[in-house]
Amino acid sequence: MHIAEGFLPPAHAIAWSVASAPFVVHGVRSLTREVKEHPESTLLLGASGAFTFVLSALKLPSVTGSCSHPTGTGLGAILFRPPIMAVLGTITLLFQALLLAHGGLTTLGANVFSMAIVGPWAGYALYRLLRRYDVPLMVAVFFGAFAADLSTYCVTSVQLALAFPDPSSGFLGALGKFGSIFAVTQIPLAVSEGLLTVLVMRLLSQSSKGELVRLGVLTAGGRSAAGTEAVAR
């Protein structure tokens, strides 16, 4: 998913950076408030960021100028909501660009928009929708992580198609080509990420039950929070 350094035209790189900036600024405020009001959440925040960093560093070659990999943003979005995940995702992408040559600084805004903004919001929205209708927690977690992963690649396909339209069929033709190439590797990866996120959530429900209760993922009795309790978050 990480679009490589210098791959986007300058105007596109700037536009995606401008589009991402308000979400990241809002996320910084949310993260600051969370740490100030609940300093005990720092460890779980770090774990969410590390989960994203490790998974999104496992790259497979895909479309020229990009790659396929899990994103790991669904977990943090479910635990702390998308604004905070926008910050954790941005930090992840920045460090990967600087230390791993994975992505780039000129394409940071585009990568942030797809992986750290749209992915978490899509995953969290589906998770909340399923919980509203009393779908079991782990099923909702699976589909939330799946949607966060797959929606990231849908946006990346749009970004690449806008930058490099097909000479004959234009934007739609390029979108179909980029999307179909990504789908070969990304759909199995999204399923795998969903299963892994469920496993991690099960472990957290045992080791960090108190935090999950405070965050509204579990009830005080240890059962999964549903319906109105999920909305109350």
Buried (B, 14 or more C-beta within 10 A) or exposed (E): BBBBBEBBEEEBBEBBBEBBEEBBEBBBEBBEEBBEEBEEBEEBBEBBBEBBBEBBBEBEEBBEBBBBBBBBBBBBBBBBBBBBBBBBBBBBBBBBBEEEEBBBEBBBBBBBBBBBBBBBBBBBBBBBBBBBEEBEBBBBBBBBBBBBBBBBBBBBBBBBBBBBBBEEEEBEBBBBBBBEBBBEBBBEBBBBBBBBBBEBBEEBBEEBBEBBBBBBBBEEEEEBBBEEBBEEE
